[in-house]
Amino acid sequence: MSIKFRLTVMSFLQFFVWGAWLITVGNYWFATKQWSGAEFGAIFSTLGISSIIMPALTGIIADKYINAERLYGFLHILGGLALLYIPQVNDPITFYWVIFAAMLCYMPTISLSNSVAYNILKNNNFDVVKVFPPIRVWGTIGFIAAMWLTNLSGNKASANMFYISAISAFVLGIYSFSLPKCPPQKLISEKATLAQKLGLDAFKLFGTYKMALFFLFSMFLGGALQLTNMYGDVFLSEFGKMPEYADSIIVKKSTLIMSISQISETIFILAIPFFLKRFGIKQVMLISMFAWVLRFGLFAYGNPADGLWMIIMSCIVYGMAFDFFNISGSLFVETTTDSKIRSSAQGLFMMMSNGFGAFFGGLISGIVIDTFFTSDGVRDWHGIWLSFAAYALVIAILFAFMFKHKHDPNAVENVSH
């Protein structure tokens, strides 16, 4: 079995674990358990908190104390145990703490999976830049496959989604122990300060106007990403409450429809080098922000009948909204920060978007929807999506006027090839 194939299996399972429940948990929460929206927002904030505190800690452990592939395996097995327990939970507070435990284990495995793959590929003399992206694409395919399995097996509102996720986590955890060894590199100097060990020296980037603005907008857009993950499938499923739409494919196969977003994501990845070289990072990020406006706006006016094309188009636009922000943002960090703190700066970018962005996006959106857009248990989805679209539009306009960056085609080309 080739090294590339073994890493492809790892990448596939890494995101299969997540895709089995992330998009459909709202249906379980609202339709099956009938808990409140404000508490649901808190559930998604666990992704943010975990992204803030765990990757740096596990990174230090893998660098100094334990093989990365073993730590990766242990975390998946522990996370699987938490997921396995979720169906036994019958109150939202306990659910919060159990899913929080699962996310404390899962979120650091995203960066660890990259570290393991990079390490193994380099040790086997592969060109990481050329070989890794095709491997990583299978992660998105795994996410899509899990979404389809959950929906087609009739479990998009069932506790079985957590069993599917838990079993795949156990399989991945055990499988990771068979991967080539990735021993501690001990790259962190014994003389390094605590701040340097934790990557906190990158926080000095907040002292520059451009980088401070960039990280601030990263947080705002990170919140937008959680809005669509949290409520997209619930929105489509609740068309079933209207008799004229109850038997539509949008309602019956809502998770499959949502998976168009991930399929689109794999396609737009291929377009990024062209857009970056032609328009530059600022323009590409602006395109991403206006794509978020379209994503939410099309949902606001879409329906399973004459508005079906809007829902499909919204899912297609998602690929541009997600990829153009995340990848171009990562390249911006790569090309504008000192090499000594570049890895820490990338971690800071992820912390602001997947950490604080996810935390505040999940928490605040749940409260806002419960307070202003819910009456007698019925959600005003038209108003919800329009408010999200307005949020994204304000961010785009502010970014256009406040963020200053000169496009250098050569710098982008050097990084993206």
Summary of the structure (lengths in Angstrom):
residues: 417
radius of gyration: 20.8
end to end distance: 28.4
largest distance: 68.5
contacts: 1475
relative contact order: 0.14
helix: 80%
strand: 1%
